[in-house]
Amino acid sequence: MIKIINAFKQEFGQVKRDAILFAVCVSPILCGVFIKFGIPLIQDILSDKFYYQLNLKSYFLMFDLLMAFITPFMFSFAFTMVILGEIDDNISRYLIVTPLGKTGYLISRLGIPTILAFVITVVLLMIFSLTKITFLSNILISLIALLQATITSMLVISLSSNKLEGMAITKLSGVFIMGILAPFFIFNRVQYILFFLPTFWLSKAFKESNYIYVFISFFISLVWVFLLFKKFSKKIIK
């Protein structure tokens, strides 16, 4: 366990030394502040200055879900870039044959960061959410968001040959955000075209208060992980 913690400290040191990656890790807090105070302020300003009443309250839940998604997504991006750099430099292959081992490497590079992202997501939702989210709902949302971030990391690492490609694929993976938006803006069956996105079912679950959709979201997340794991595992030891 000490070896895993030391390996994580080494990884975190790389993130801390890179100003961009460190800013990415801090950005969820700024996002939370903006959502908590900026969105209500924008609503008040627009309502006062225009004849029509802009009602954003029906979208407060959407903003909370976006915040829950962004937090682990940003963490996964930062630590995924470190992993891609190590793959480029063949460092990952050498670390795997040390006493740290493949399991220890994966725990230090993905396991610990995702656990931290989960905890931070729970805390940010408690502090900055615009809607009243129960603790159980908070845990469920944070868990699905965590799985989504893991899927994104595995997808980026599996399909990228270098960090530049990794950044491009990370941007493309932003399509997962559409899953959160769809139930709020698409009111017919067309929305089900996004059935393959775990975020779609998560958003639908809390918008319609139908928690069966949470289990569907969780199941689809596991399917994504299962489909990606083999290629992801091969890429790590390449």
C-alpha positions, 0 to 999 in steps of 0.5 A, a space after each residue: 500500500 505504501 508503494 501505491 501511495 508513493 506512486 500516487 504522490 509522484 503522479 500528483 507531483 507531475 500534475 502540480 508542476 504543470 500549471 494547466 493540469 493543476 488549474 484543471 483540477 481547481 476549476 470544479 471549485 470555480 465552476 461550483 461558485 459560478 453555478 451557486 451564485 452566478 446562475 441565480 444572479 443572471 436570472 435576477 438581472 435578466 428578469 429585471 432588465 427585460 419585459 419577459 421573465 427568464 425562469 432558470 429555476 426549472 434548469 437548476 437540477 441540470 446545472 447541478 448535474 453538470 457540476 457533478 459531471 465536470 468535477 470527476 471529468 476534469 480530474 480524469 483529464 489531468 491524470 489521464 494526461 500524466 498516464 499518456 505521458 508515461 506511456 509515450 516515455 515507456 515509463 508505465 511499462 517499467 513501473 508495471 514490472 517493479 514491485 508496484 505491479 500492474 494493479 498497483 499502477 492502475 490504483 495509483 494512476 486511476 483508483 486514488 484520483 477517482 476516489 478523490 474526485 468522488 469525495 470532492 464531487 459529493 462535497 461540492 454538491 453539498 455546498 454549491 447545489 442549487 436544488 435540494 439533493 438528499 445525501 443518498 441522491 448525492 452519492 448516486 449522482 457522484 457515483 455515476 459521474 465517477 463511472 463516467 469519468 472512468 469511461 472517459 479516461 479509458 476511452 482516451 487512453 485506449 484511442 490515443 497515441 500521444 497527449 495531443 491526440 488525448 486532448 482531442 479525444 477528450 474534447 470529443 468525449 464532451 458529447 457525454 454532456 449531451 446526455 445531461 441536456 437531452 431530457 431538459 430540451 428534447 421532450 419527445 422520443 428523439 431523446 432516446 437516440 442517446 440511450 447509450 450514454 449513462 449521463 442521459 439516464 442519470 439526468 432522466 432519473 432525477 428530472 422525472 424522479 424515476 430512480 429505475 433509470 439510475 440502475 439503467 445508467 449504472 448498467 450502461 456504465 458497466 457495459 462501457 467499462 467492460 467493452 473498453 477494459 481489454 483495449 485499455 489494459 493492452 495499451 497500458 502495458 504496450 
